[in-house]
Amino acid sequence: MENKKKLEKDNQTTNCENKPKGKYYTLSNLKTNNQDQGEEANPNGQEFNNKLDPGSDSRYSLDEAITKETPKQKTNNKFFKLIFFISLFFISCTIYSLLLKKVAITAPIYPFSLTQLSPLMGFFIYSMITVVLYVGKKIQKEELVFPKYKAFIIGLLFCLVNLFQNLGNRGNLVPGPYVLIINNFVVIFSFLFEKLPPLRKKHNRYQYFSVVLLIIGIVTSVLSKLIAARGFSLKKSILYILLIVCANIFLSLSFIFIEWQLKTKHPKLSVQYLWGWVCLFQFLIGIPFSLLNAKIQGLDHSKIWDNFEQGVRCFVTGKNDNQSIDCRSASANWWFCVCFGMIYNLTMGISTRLGSATLVWLVKTMVLPTATILFSFKWFMGENATQFHGLVILGFFLVLLSLLIYRGDNTVKFFKLKYSKKMNGFMKIPQNSSVSDLESISEDTDSHIIIN
């Protein structure tokens, strides 16, 4: 027995000697073990101290809000879940964009119907999914608890996005290629906003470079269209450009807020339940916004309701009184659009939780060159197919490269620390690292953290 105890003691001493020097913090449950100082554990797994104090004896950990699994299981599951959902998001978003383009071509005179029908259908579909999962005991009651005013805020931001986009695109004063480039500014805004409270993320030089490379890739993707664009006047278009820029600011803010809620404030919240409430508020807020939009554009309010009613009949039933619109084709494309739109929104929320809002927008920018390539296929677009240019392929690879560089640093750390024996599973980080920094590392590694 004495020999056994001595052996255990020797092993402990050896392990301690092998550990790199520094103050140790483990990744387990976001609690402080220093209960003598009167610090209470955080029951929701939220941040209670943004900066680690190297002079303190408290030991912090960062994982309860994410999982009850072992660190190794957690690392593998989260990494591959992110890959799966981000891939599904990209595929569904691409198909959704293609179908929406076809709907807009076949029934271009019903923009208000499209704007309002999407959240209305989303509310019914997400509500049904939530009820089925709850009855089937696939989700728990605690996953359905969150303040509804937060869904109202998100719905309001989405409505502001639609309002400013519609106002910015009226009159076609800003050519399509310029609109496509401006709409991808959402990546830049998201990248900048996540550095501010409440997320306080830090970026490395590779991530800054990836954003610059992304913009180059986007411009390259639409360069042929930019060259072909005629009649563009910056003086006449500047106000409309600013409106579209504002729309992207609201869009980036909405997903920064969503990321904050899903990752920090309500880590157990059901995504489809959140989207159900967001869609409801977006539909209700969208009604007065549609009237405001019509008034700004000088349209009669009665025409708005008539346009909405005709559009609903066209998209839902495939029939209406306007014989010049191919409602049968528009309806078929719209129903497919709804299906892929639901998948697109769900995977977008899940990917935001597992990754980040900026990562989601980076992946979404790949849809632009991909969709541009597919728009040139006559078997899909028919007589509306666009001309193909080789620059689109170059743009696609530049955007893909920017995504790999942006996420590559964390991915390298994941595999490096997973199979490294040199550090014995320990990783060094700077003293001034914040809890949010450690959370981002804990998403990709199962290593203990050492504060130098």
Secondary structure, DSSP 8 states (H G I E B T S, - for coil): -HHHHHHHHHHHHHHHHHS-SSEEE--SSS--S-GGGT----TT---S-SB--TT--------TTT-SS-HHHHHHHHHHHHHHHHHHHHHHHHHHHHHHHHHHHH-TT-HHHHHHHHHHHHHHHHHHHHHHHHHTTSS-GGGG---HHHHHHHHHHHHHHHHHHHHHHGGG-S-HHHHHHHHTHHHHHHHHHTTSTTT-----HHHHHHHHHHHHHHHHHTHHHHHH--S--HHHHHHHHHHHHHHHHHHHHHHHHHHHIIIII-TT--HHHHHHHHHHHHHHHHHHHHHHHHHHTT--HHHHHHHHHHHHIIIIIS--S-TTS-HHHHHHHHHHHHHHHHHHHHHHHHHHHHS-HHHHHHHHHTHHHHHHHHHT-HHHHGGG-----HHHHHHHHHHHHHHHHHHHHHHHHHHHHHH--TTTTEEEE-TT-BHHHHHHHHHH---EEEE-
